[in-house]
């Protein structure tokens, strides 16, 4: 068998350098929007379309006295 320990150590260091470049914190708003839109479209389709969303929002507004 080949002696692979040095290659493994190099790969581990390369991976560590790659992940260390990622900044912790918030996403850009456009990225967050792009992540949410497919789920929002699926929910609108699953629960009866845009009219149902508007009806529910209107009902909540009436209950809150607006």
Protein Blocks (a to p, Z undefined) as FASTA:
>chain_A
ZZfklmmmmmmmmmmmmmmmpccddddfklmmmmmmmmmmmmmmmnopjklmmmmmmmmm
mmnoZZ
